Structures are given as structure tokens and as C-alpha cells.
Amino acid sequence: MKTFLRRFLFVWNAQKIWARPKQASVLIFDRCGSNNFFFYLDERYVSILDVRGESFNFYILLKCLLTFRISRKYYYAFYINSVQPKVVMTFIDNNWPFYSLKKMCRPITTVLVQNGLRANLTEQFESKISNNYIVDFMFLFNKNIGAIYSKNLKGTIFGSGSFLNNYHLVSNQNKDKSILFISQYRPKNDSDVFLFVNGKSISYDEFYLTEEFLLNKLSVYCDQNGFRFIVKASNSEDVEEQYKFFKEKIGNENFDFLTQNKNLNGYNAVDQAQIIVGVDSTLTYESIARGNRTAFFTLRSAFDPSRKFAWPADYPESGPFWTNKMDVSELKRVMDYITQASDEDWETTRLKYVKDVMEYDPENSQFVSLMKELDVPLKNNL
């Protein structure tokens, strides 16, 4: 009964569409993140398949009913066959139904783009393993993540880095003497459990124990060494609560709280600061790919091994600009290196590790090249 009610509400709350879907050269599976493809694709030749209840097509539902194939996977298959695209792509790389489309639909080429870091990636695949999983082309952060995908999905892997990071070109403006900490704040919920890791429950306070350890010490380090201390806010909407969170963790108000707006995105922010500090966020990994001096305090690896520095690459617990250890002397060692190393030393060290951390492909040249090979209509300037 609950399942029926959930499905009924899913359809009831969606925009109702009665007409047959229009044919298009390209179909984007899942509206979430779809705008990013329009940096390159000609929108006139693209259609979007909503999978989160934004819209629901009753023409396709009727086909499902008449063939007694009433399920999401058949709804998707009938929709795709109706649109008749050459290419089906998605920006949501952990959307499991996408992996099965290749075998369920008329001849299509499928393209997947990784949009964020995935903790417990191996465990996620193990829970959904299937011989029917095929994605023709996968654009992933690096070759090590590609190795995990290739064990579970048939297809061609591109270690191309972050799609958005590649799109936003590096700003070579003068950097101010500042240390910018990248927030991973999320609001606290009513549950005692914030998330599960390998079947073990992790509380909110346990998850943010890393910030409890780091932030006051970083503030003191900035004061002692003449750095301006900046916190780059996460995209969470409750900005005031987030500010209070950091004020409490830092223990004072001697920091700048940087929120995102139309004139300043995360990539601008990390390019403006002299030093970037983070835990295990995607933006922290994107920052080092951009060439920025970036320190990693991957301390959440204490309860989740997949949050170790550069996972799934196998690196020591500590290195020149990272540590997995919650240790005051380690914090000082990493910060001293990242702030005092010469530009030549830093770049040599960065290049030694960065391909295992996050690739960088300016303007997504590999993606654009593939789109041209597949005859996908692109914007006129490409």
C-alpha cells in the first residue's frame, strides 16, 4: 500500500504531459545537472527525460499499460525508443537504471559523466552488480576510479577529471595572503544517525569531529603566520546556521565567511586564495588539479577507509601535503610545507601525485572530441 501511495504521489505531483515525446538527436537522462551539458551541446537538438518527478508522460505510461510492462525501467525504455536519440547521456553517475539502458533500448550510444566524489564506491557496486551493465563512454575523475568502474561496467573509460572544473578555466590573478577552508557543512537532522558506513552508524558529531579538531588550530596558525582566514561556505541554504557552526568550531569570529553568488563560484574562490585547506570534498580535489597549493586533512578516514587521501589510490597515511592522522604535529607539518615550499618544489610535488588525485582537461577537450565523433550537434563556436 505504501509503495502504491508513493508512486501515485510521484505521478500526481509531476507536470502532466500527454503528447508523445519529440524526437531528438540527444537525450539527457535525469534533469539534475543537465544544464552543464549545455555549455557544449546545441539545445535545439536535445531532449530531457525527467526521472525525479518533475514531469510525467502519459503517452508513455499508456504504452506501459498496454504491454503489461509497468515499471520505471520500461517507462524509461519506451520513452527513449520514442525519442529515438543517437546518444543518451547523464551527469548523475550513480543512477543505476542508466547502466541497463543500453540493453533495453534501440541502438543508442550511452555517455556517463562523473559529477562528484563517491565514498564507499566499491560497496555500492557490489550491492547492485549485474552483467547487463554497459555504458559506452565514461568520463571519470581519474584512472583509479576508472578501474573500479571497469570491473562493474563494460565500456570505454576516460580519466578526464571533473567536468565543471574543466569548464571553469584557471584564473591567474594575484592571490592574497589567505588560507581558505572548504566547508562540507550540512544541517543537523533529528535522527541520531547522520549516515551509515559499511553498516555502522555515524552520528553528526562524529562526522564533524574533523572540523572540531582542525578549525581552531587553523585559525591560530593564520594568526601566528599573518594569513587571513577564510571559510568558503557550502551550498547549504541555511547560511546563518552554517556561520554559527563555524563560529562555534573556530572559537571566535576572526574569519571571513565567503558565500557563493552569481559573481563568485567555488572555482573563483580557490583561485583567489594563496592556500586551500580541505577534508575530502570534491572542490578540494578540484583545487589541486587547478594547480593551487592545497592541503588535505582526510581525517574522516578514521571511520571510512574510502575517505583516505586520493582513494582508491594506495598512498601512505601521510605525505607532503596530506595526512589521514588527527595529530597536532602532523597538522603543523602539512601547513608548514604548503605555505613555505618554493613554487618549483610545490609544482614538482603536485605533479607527482595529481593524476591519482584529479585529472585536469581544460575545456573538456576529450568530451568535445567524442561528441564530434558521434555527430552530436554542438554550439557554433566549437
N, C-alpha and C positions, 0 to 999 in steps of 0.2 A: 504493500500500500504506500509506504514511504517513497519507494522508487517511482511508482506511478505519479505520485503527487509532485515529486521533484521534476520529473520530465514534463508534466503538464505545465508547471510554473515556468520552466525553461522556455517552452513554446509560447505561453501566454504573454510573458514579459518581453518577448522579442518583437522587433518590427516584422510585420507580416508581409511577405512578398508572394504574389500569386502567379506572376508571369514566369515563363521558362527562362533560366539564366542565359544571358547573351554569350555568344561565343567570343573567345579572346585568345590571343597568342600565348599569354602568360596568366597563370592563376596563382595567387598567393594564398597559401593555406594558413589561416589564422590572421586576423586583422592586427593582432598585437605585434608591434614592431614593423608593420608593413610599410610605414612611411619611410623607413630607412632605405628601402629598395628604390624609392622614387628619386633618390639622389642620382640614379643612373638610368632607370627604366622610363620609357615613354608611357605615361599614364593612360594614353588613349587605347593602348593595346593590352591593358592589364585588368583582370577581374579579381575580386577577393572573396574567398569562402569563409564566412563567419563560423566559428566553432565555439564561441563563448556566449551565445545567446543574443548577440547584437541584432541579428536578423534571422528569419527562418523562412525557407522557401517551400510553399505548399504544393507547388507543381512537383517538386522532387519528393515530398512526403507521399503524394498520391502514387507515384511510381513505386515507392517502397511498399505501400499497402497493397497495390495490385499484384505485386510479385511475391508477397508474403515475406519480404526481407526487411523487417522493421528493426533496424539498429543504426547506431551512429555510423558504423563503418560502411554500411550500404548506402546511407544517406550521402556520405562523402563521395563514395564511388559513383553513384548516379549523378551527383552534382558535377563532378569532374568530367564524366563522359558526356554530359550535356553541354558543358562549356567548350570541350574539345581543344584544350590547350596543348601546345607543344611542350611547354615547360611548366612544372608545378614547383614552387619554392616556398620555404618557410624561414622565418627568423627565430622561431622557437624550437631550439634543437632537441629539447627533451619532451616533445609532443609525440608520444608513442604511436598514435594512429597514423602519423605521417610515414612511418617506416614501412607500413604494409601497403601503401597506395600503389606502389609500382606493380605489384602482382594482382591487384584488384581492378585496375583501370585499363582503359585502352592504352595503346603505346604512348607513354609520356616519359620525359626526362625529369628526374627529381633532383632538386638542389636544396641543401640544408646549410644554414649559416649559424654558427655558434654565437650566442648573444651574451653569455656570462659564464663565470666560473661555476663548476658543479662539484660540490662536496659529495663524497660517497658515490662517485660515478660508477665504480665497478659494481657496488651493491645494487644500484639502480638497474643496471643492465641485467644482472643475474636474476632479478625478480621478474624480468619481462622477456627473457631470452626466447627467440623464435627463429626458425630457419627461413621465415618469409620476410625478414627484414632486409630491404635493399634500398639504398639511396645512391643514386648515380654519382653525385658530386657533393662532397662535404668540405666546407671551409671552416677550419678549426684553429684554435689559438696557437697550437704548436704540435710538433711531431709526436710527442709523448702522449698527449691526449688523443691524437690520431691513432696511436697504437691500440688504445682501449676501444675506440670506436670500431676499428677494423676487425677486432676479434668478434664483434657482435653485429656489425652491419657490413654487407657487401657493397663496395663502391670505391670510388677514387677519392683519396684524401689530399687536401691542400692545407699545409701548415702556414696559414696566411695571417694569423693574428686576429685582432679584434676589428670587426667591420667598421664600427663607429670611430675607433681610434685611428684607423687608416684614413677615414674620410676627413677628419679634422687635422689638417696639416700642422706640424710643429711650429710654434711661434718662437722666433729667435730674439724677442725683445729682451731688454736688460732685466735681470732678475733682482728683486730686492732681497736684502738680508733677512730672510724669514724661514721659519720651519713650519710647514703646513701638514697638519694631521688630517687624514681622510676618515671621515666618520662612517661607521656602519650601524648607526643608531636605528633601532626600530622601537615603536611604542610597546610598553609592557601590557600584556593581556591579563585576563582574570584567571587564567589557568596556572597551576604550579609548574607545568611543563612548557618550556619555550620551544624545544624541538627534541627529536629523537635522533640518536646517533648509534647505529649498529644495535638497535633495540634498547639502548639505555636512554633514560630521560635526562635532559639537561635543563636546568632552571634558567630563568632570565639572569639572575645574579651570577650564576656560574658562567654563563656565556660572556657576560661583560666584565668578568674578573680581570681580563686582559686590560681593558680601559682603566679599571681601578688601579692596576699596578703601574701602567705607563704614564698616564696623563700628568699627574702632579710632578713626576720626575722629569718629564719633557719640559714642563713649564719652568722648573728650576734650572734645567740645562740652558734654556733660552736666556733666562735672566743672567746667568753666570757668563755666558758667551756672547752676549749682545745681539741675540736674534729676536726678531718679532715672532710671537707665537700665534698661529692662525689655525682655527678648526674649520675645515671645509664640511659644511652640513650635508647630510644625506638628503635624499629626495623625499623623505617622510614629510607629510603635510603639517604636522604639529610642531612648528618651528619653535614656539615658546617652550614647550616641554623638552624639546631637544636641547635648547640653550641651557635650561635648568639642569638637565642631565650632565652636561659638560662642566657647568659651573661647580656642581657638586663633586664630580670626579677630580677636577683640577684643583679645587680648594680655594679658588679666588676668581676674580673677573679680569685678570690681567691677560686676556687673549682676545683676538678678533674672531668674530663668528661670521663666516662667509657663506651666504646663501646663494643658491643658483637663481639666475634670472635670464631674460632673453639676450642680454648683452654679455653674460658670463656663464659659460658652461664648465663642466669639470675639467675639460682639457685645457681651456684657457687658464684655469686656476692653477693647475700643476705646472704649467709652463712659466707662470709668473714667479713662483717661489723658488728660492735657491735650493732648499732641501725638502723632500717629500718623505713623510713617515706614514706607514700604514700597517695594517694587520694582514688581512688576506682578501681584501676587496678586489674586484675586477679593475677598478681605477688605479689601484696601487701597482698592479702588474702592467697595466697600460702605460703608466708613468715611466717605468724603467725602459719600456720599448721605445718611448719617445726620446730617450737619452738623458732624462732627468736624474739627478742624484736622488736615489730612492732607498730608504731603509725599511726593512721588513722585520716586524716583531710578530712572528707567526706562532703566538703562544696558545692559541686555541687548539693547536695540535696535541695538547695535553689530554684532551678528551676525544679528539677526532684526528686520526693519523692523516686523513686526506687533506688536512689544512696545514700540513708541513710546508715549508718553503719549497716552491716550484713543483709540488706534487703534480703528476706521478713520477717525475724525475727523482732519482735517489741521490740526495745530497746529504752531507753531514749535518748534524744538529745546529752547527754554527758555521758561518763563513764571513767574508769581509764585510758584507752589508746586510747580513741577516742573522737571526738567531731564533730557535724554537724554544729557548730556555727562559723561564721567568727568573732572571737573575740581574741584580743591580749592576754588577761589574760588566756583564755582557751588554747591557743597555748602553753603558758609557763607552765601551769598546766600539760598538757599532756606530754610535753617534760621533765619536772622535774620528773614526775613519771617514765617514760620509761627509763630514764638514771640513776635514783637514787634507784629504788626499788631493794631489795635483790633478788638473784636468786630464793630463795624459795618463796618469795612473788610473783614475776613475774610468776613463773610456776603455782602457785595456782590460780592466777587471770586468766592466759591464759586458763587453763583447764576448768574454769568456763564458758567460752564463746565460746571456739574454735569449738565445734561441730555445733554450729549455724552459724559459720563463714566459715569454710572449713575443711572437714574431711581429714584424712590422712591414707592411706592404703599402706604401703611400698611395693614396687614391684607389686602393683595391684593384691594382692592375691585373692581378690574376683572375678576379671575379669578372671584370670588364672584358678581359680577353676571352674567357669562356662564354660569356653572353654573346659576343660577336661570332664565335664558332657555332653557337646554337641558333644563330639568326634571330636573336631576341631584339625587338625594337628598342633602341636606346635614345637618349636625348640627343639633340642635333650636334652638340659640341663634343661628342665622344666618338 
